[in-house]
């Protein structure tokens, strides 16, 4: 398996522009998580889906952020409009169905480094 | 609200030394705890997952322990190697059996040849 795939790997944009980050989870995994990592705040959960349905979006910082999962193999995180304080590394992770106790862990993608100027 | 703290934030050791990384969590009603490794510019890789019914979990030179009553976990690395240099993060569920994980800020380990 290719693992969790994220694109783009790097994104540089100007304040006010729309940014779309993409994620393809591991096949067969039914949980998908979006995280943001900064030096100041560490790794923070933004939102997670189960079977393509958003379960908890309490970590989404504000209405400028939105996430969708139209099918089991694709998810997007969109920021509109982007601001300099959104600069961070954004990770997507996926997890197998609950019950496979030995594989309750999450599998992370390589991340997208976002810079908003 | 679950909070996870890791001490120290950074650690530098000579090759071959045994070392311990510490993790503390505030909500002990968890059903597992995980340790991850992050290399520079990369995503996180799971190292060990300890179920609440276990006290230890081992993988090669790594041994993780869990003490729910005291809200602590340790990651022991034996005979450290330069390839062990990375940031190590621990993560606990935000609430009991929740799929939501709360991560510590990590310990950056440098193993000097």
Interface residues (C-beta under 8 A of the other chain):
Chain A: X4 X31 X42 X43 X45 X48 X50 X55 X56 X91 X93 X95 X98 X101 X102 X104 X105 X106 X107 X108 X109 X110 X111
Chain B: X32 X34 X36 X41 X42 X43 X44 X45 X46 X49 X51 X89 X99 X100 X101 X102 X103 X104 X105 X106
